[in-house]
Amino acid sequence: MIDPVTAAIPDNYTAPALVTWDALTLSNAIHDRDVSCREVMNTYLDHLNSPLPEEKRILFLFAHS
């Protein structure tokens, strides 16, 4: 059976690694100053403004949360 979430994501789209991190990993990276809060926000905003259609962005974020 085809997963409707992953089927909605174009094959050639690669999300930035940062948006695929879980909350603990992201929190640790910010705490360790590997990434800044500004970098995290800008990456997420850029990801939301990606060429994916709006419905696919929502599904992608849901699938990776």
C-alpha positions as CSV (number, residue, x, y, z in Angstrom):
1,M,0.0,0.0,0.0
2,I,1.3,3.5,-0.9
3,D,1.8,5.9,2.0
4,P,-0.1,9.1,1.0
5,V,2.3,11.2,3.0
6,T,5.5,10.1,1.3
7,A,3.8,9.7,-2.1
8,A,3.0,13.5,-1.9
9,I,6.7,14.4,-1.7
10,P,8.5,14.8,-5.0
11,D,11.3,12.3,-5.6
12,N,13.8,15.0,-6.2
13,Y,13.1,17.0,-3.0
14,T,15.6,16.8,-0.2
15,A,14.6,18.5,3.0
16,P,17.3,20.3,5.0
17,A,18.7,17.9,7.6
18,L,17.8,20.3,10.4
19,V,14.0,20.0,9.8
20,T,14.2,16.2,10.1
21,W,15.8,16.3,13.6
22,D,13.6,15.3,16.6
23,A,13.1,17.8,19.4
24,L,15.8,16.5,21.7
25,T,18.4,16.5,18.9
26,L,17.5,20.0,17.9
27,S,17.5,21.2,21.6
28,N,20.9,19.7,22.1
29,A,22.3,21.2,19.0
30,I,21.1,24.7,20.1
31,H,22.4,24.2,23.6
32,D,25.8,23.1,22.3
33,R,25.7,26.0,19.9
34,D,26.1,23.8,16.9
35,V,23.1,25.8,15.4
36,S,21.5,29.0,16.5
37,C,17.9,29.7,17.1
38,R,18.0,32.1,14.2
39,E,19.4,29.4,11.9
40,V,16.7,26.9,13.0
41,M,13.9,29.5,12.4
42,N,15.3,30.5,9.0
43,T,15.7,26.9,7.9
44,Y,12.1,26.0,8.9
45,L,10.8,29.2,7.2
46,D,12.8,28.4,4.0
47,H,11.5,24.9,4.1
48,L,7.9,26.1,4.4
49,N,8.5,28.4,1.4
50,S,10.0,25.5,-0.6
51,P,8.6,24.6,-4.1
52,L,6.4,21.9,-2.5
53,P,2.7,22.7,-2.9
54,E,1.0,23.8,0.3
55,E,-0.7,20.5,1.1
56,K,2.5,18.6,0.6
57,R,4.4,20.9,3.0
58,I,1.8,20.2,5.7
59,L,2.0,16.5,5.1
60,F,5.8,16.6,5.1
61,L,6.0,18.5,8.4
62,F,3.4,16.1,9.9
63,A,5.4,13.1,8.7
64,H,8.6,14.4,10.2
65,S,7.2,15.7,13.6
